[in-house]
Amino acid sequence: MECREAQRCVQAFLKDELDRRTAEKFVEHVQDCDECMEELTIEYLLLEGISRLENADDIDVRSELEEKLDRVRHRKKMYSRLKTGLFLLVCIIACIYILGGI
């Protein structure tokens, strides 16, 4: 993902409106791109911070944003493990079938 595309995805990411693959690409990009991470942080502060300031709630933007990014990373890891597990299961079933066990 390039910076322009990532910057177009910021609002959708913060509103959880990106599909899984786009969210994963977005997170990978902002992890490696300081400018896009800064843009994401600013947008997050604007979106979340203003309403919390009005309610006098504490704000820890960096850790909250990092938690949001971690959730996408975790989903990606789990999806990858699921795909690997399903592939292995299909291979085992195919081997059993080929060897005449079913």
C-alpha positions as CSV (number, residue, x, y, z in Angstrom):
1,M,0.0,0.0,0.0
2,E,1.3,3.5,-0.9
3,C,0.9,6.6,1.3
4,R,-1.9,8.1,-0.8
5,E,-4.0,5.0,-0.5
6,A,-3.2,4.7,3.2
7,Q,-4.2,8.3,3.9
8,R,-7.5,7.7,2.1
9,C,-8.1,4.7,4.4
10,V,-7.5,6.5,7.7
11,Q,-11.1,7.6,8.4
12,A,-12.5,4.2,7.3
13,F,-10.0,2.4,9.5
14,L,-10.9,4.4,12.6
15,K,-14.6,3.7,12.0
16,D,-13.9,0.0,11.4
17,E,-15.2,0.2,7.9
18,L,-12.2,-1.4,6.1
19,D,-12.5,-5.0,4.9
20,R,-10.0,-7.4,6.5
21,R,-7.4,-7.4,3.8
22,T,-7.3,-3.7,3.4
23,A,-7.1,-3.2,7.1
24,E,-4.1,-5.6,7.3
25,K,-2.3,-3.8,4.4
26,F,-3.1,-0.4,6.1
27,V,-1.7,-1.5,9.4
28,E,1.4,-2.9,7.8
29,H,2.0,0.4,6.0
30,V,1.5,2.6,9.0
31,Q,3.8,0.4,11.0
32,D,6.6,1.2,8.6
33,C,5.7,4.8,7.5
34,D,6.1,7.5,10.1
35,E,4.2,10.1,8.1
36,C,1.1,7.9,7.8
37,M,1.3,6.9,11.4
38,E,1.4,10.6,12.3
39,E,-1.6,11.2,10.1
40,L,-3.4,8.3,11.7
41,T,-2.6,9.6,15.2
42,I,-3.8,13.1,14.4
43,E,-7.1,11.8,13.0
44,Y,-7.6,9.5,16.0
45,L,-7.0,12.4,18.3
46,L,-9.5,14.5,16.5
47,L,-12.1,11.7,16.3
48,E,-11.8,10.4,19.9
49,G,-10.1,13.2,21.7
50,I,-12.6,16.0,21.2
51,S,-15.5,14.0,22.6
52,R,-13.5,12.9,25.6
53,L,-12.3,16.4,26.4
54,E,-15.9,17.5,26.5
55,N,-16.6,14.7,29.0
56,A,-13.3,15.3,30.9
57,D,-12.2,11.7,30.3
58,D,-8.5,10.8,30.3
59,I,-6.9,10.4,26.9
60,D,-4.0,8.0,26.1
61,V,-4.1,8.2,22.3
62,R,-0.9,6.3,21.6
63,S,-1.8,3.2,23.6
64,E,-5.5,3.2,22.5
65,L,-4.4,3.5,18.8
66,E,-1.8,0.8,19.3
67,E,-4.5,-1.5,20.8
68,K,-6.6,-0.9,17.6
69,L,-3.6,-1.7,15.4
70,D,-2.8,-4.8,17.5
71,R,-6.3,-6.1,17.0
72,V,-5.9,-6.1,13.2
73,R,-2.4,-7.7,13.6
74,H,-3.9,-10.4,15.8
75,R,-6.8,-11.1,13.4
76,K,-4.3,-11.4,10.5
77,K,-2.2,-13.9,12.5
78,M,-5.3,-15.9,13.5
79,Y,-6.6,-16.0,9.9
80,S,-3.3,-17.2,8.7
81,R,-3.2,-20.0,11.3
82,L,-6.8,-21.0,10.4
83,K,-5.8,-21.2,6.7
84,T,-2.8,-23.3,7.5
85,G,-4.8,-25.6,9.7
86,L,-7.5,-26.0,7.1
87,F,-4.9,-26.8,4.4
88,L,-3.3,-29.4,6.6
89,L,-6.7,-31.0,7.3
90,V,-7.5,-31.1,3.6
91,C,-4.1,-32.7,2.9
92,I,-4.7,-35.4,5.6
93,I,-8.1,-36.2,4.2
94,A,-6.8,-36.4,0.7
95,C,-4.0,-38.7,1.8
96,I,-6.4,-41.0,3.7
97,Y,-8.7,-41.0,0.6
98,I,-5.8,-41.8,-1.8
99,L,-4.5,-44.6,0.4
100,G,-8.0,-46.1,0.5
101,G,-8.8,-45.5,4.1
102,I,-12.2,-43.9,3.5
